[in-house]
Amino acid sequence: MAASLRSRILDYESSSLTVELASQIRKLCVESGADSLAVLGLTEPWKANDETASVLISHLSNGSEEGLGWASHILCSIVLPKLLVLHEPASRMLVTATIEYCKLRQRACVYGLLFPLFLRKEGVNHPISDLIIRVLRECLHPDHVSAFCQKLLCGEQRRRNYVCLPCHKCLISNELIWTEPLFNLFQHILNHNVHITQDSLMSFFIKFRNWLVSFRSL
């Protein structure tokens, strides 16, 4: 069944057929009681074009899921893999679908998208930074951004607890990789009335100093 769904994901025909496809994927992953991450790994929805992906994002959830379950699995299997390899601005269609989804599912947004993007093994680049800024600004309350920064900068690795398909873990690091776009991203956060704890600020400035030292030694 997963193999059949995978071939249909790659062969986009119309929005109505993609909505039907989303319903079948949901039934296989959620209503059948199967391991949804394993099924999504077999169906490979991240390989869909952005038009198909935007329809899947909008219709795989019925709005009743909470927490870090199915809602985060949708993000980490469709949006996250596309963004982890992003080197140019994402399409408006994909960005709009992602923003609308994350507005309604903030915890899933944090653990299925933001944590793994910040921990990208190659570091955050400019296109990824621009998209993250939109997500933070339009989807999360400043208090939620503050709590996220606290866990990201000061929390232990186990507290981050991000959600990711096994096949994409090779693209994610255990620690932040400091790049110029990442520092610009934190500067944006600091400039937009987000309360950052003293511990988070201290950790940030220490990492900034260490990055400058290593940069100047090149």
N, C-alpha and C positions, 0 to 999 in steps of 0.2 A: 504493500500500500504506500509506504514511504517513497519507494522508487517511482511509482506512478505519479505521486504528487510532485516529486522533484522535477520530472519531465514537464509537467503542466506549469510549474512555476516559471520555467525557462521559456515557455511558449505562450507569451501573452496574446490573448485574442480580444478581450473586451473587459470593461470594468465589471459588468454583471457576472461574467464567468469567473472573474477573479474573486468576487464576493462569495460565489458558491464554493470556490476553492478554499477560501479562508474558513468557511463553515466546516468543510471536510477536515481541514488540518486541525481545527479546534476540537472537533469530535474525537479525532484520533489521539490528540494530546491530552485533553482535559476530561472529556466525558467517558472515555474508555478506561481511565485510570492508569494509562501508560506513563512511562518516564518521559515527560514532555521535552526535557533537554536532549535526551537520546533521540527521540523522534525528530526534533528540529535539526539535530546534527545530521540526520539521514536525508531530510528533505531539502536542506541547504537553501533556505529562503533568502539569505543574504546575496545570493547570486542573481536574484531577480533584478530586472531593470527598475529604475526609480519610480516609474508609473505603477508597476505591479506592486512594488514595495509599499508605496504610499497607501494603496487600497488595502493591502494586507494589514498594515499597521492600524488602520481605521476600523477593520472589521473582525480581527482575530479576537478582540475582547468584547464582551457584552456589557462591560461597565460595572460588573458586580465583584470582580476580583480585587482583593486587597493585599497589602503587604508585599513580600518579596517573591511571590509565587509566579503565577502565569503572566502577570503584567510585566515583570522584569524579564521573563524569558522571551517575550515578544521583542523587547528592546535589544537584548543581547544577541538575538539570533538574526535580526533583520537590519537594524540601524548600526549597532556597534561595529560589526565587521566591516561595513562600508566606510565608517569614519576612521577606524584604526589604520587604514591604508590610504587615507585622503591626502592628496597633495595639491589640490586646487579647490576652489569654493564648491561646496555641495550644491546640488540643484535646488531651485526654489521649491519644487514639488516635495522633495524629501525633507527639506528643512521645515516646511509648513506642517507636514504630517507629523514630524517628530515633536515640534513645539506644541501642537494641539494635544497630542497624546500625553506629553509630560506635564502639561498644565493640570491634568486630571489625576495623574498618578505620580506624585512627587517622590515618594520613597522609592518606587521602582526606577524613577529617573536617576536618583542618586546612586543606587547600587547596581543597576543594569547598564548605566551609561557614563555618568560623571566619574566615578572612581576609576574604572578601567581606562577612560580617556586620559585622565590626569597621569595615570601610571603607564602610559604607552611607552614601550621599550625604546623607541626611537626619539622619545620626547615629544612634547606638544609643539606643533608647527603653527604657522599663521592661520591657515584655513580652519584647523581644528580649534584654535583659540577663539577665532571669530564666532564659530558656532556655539562654543561653550558659553561665551559672553551672552549670547542671545538666550540660551536656555536658562542661565542664572537670572538674567534680568526679567524674563517674561514668565518663567514657570515656578520659581522658588521665592518664598518670603525671605527677607534679609536675615531673619533669625535662623532659618533653615540653612542658608548659605554659611552663616557663622558656625553652626554646629558641624557642617560638612568640613569646613576649613580646619576646625579643631581636630577632628578625626584624621584628616589627611596629613596635617603637619605634625601632630603630636601623638596621635593614637598608634597603638601597636598594630602590626600587620593584620592580626586576626580580627581586630575591631572594624577594619574596612569591609571585609566580608562581601566583596563585590561578586556579582553573578556573571558568569562567562561560560560559553561552550568550551569543552576541553580542547577542541581543535584550534581555538584562537588564543589559548593561554600563552603560547610562544610569542605573541605580540605584546604581552603585558609584563612589566617589571614588578618586582617586589617593592621598589622604592621610586621616589620621584626622580626623573631625569631632568636636570635643570637646563633650560634653554631660554633664549631671549624672549620668545613668545610666551613662555610660561611666566616669566617675571612680569611682562606686560599685562598678562591676565590677572595676576595678583594685584598689580597696581590698579587695575580697573575695579577690582573688588574693594580695595581700600578706599577708593574715591567715591564709592556709591553707598555711603552710610551703612555699611555692614560692620557690626561690632565684632572685632577680633580680640580674643582674649590675650592676656599678657604672654602666656606660654606660647600661643600660636605666633605672635609677633616676634618673640625671641627666637623661636625655631626658624622663622622665615628669614630674619636678618642674619643669623648664623649661616644658613645655607646660601644666602646671597653673598656674604663675604667669602665663603669658601669657593663659590662659583667664580667670583671676580679674581681670586688668587689663581685658580687653575686656568682661567681664560688668559690672564696676563702672562702666564708662564709659557703659553703656546708660541 
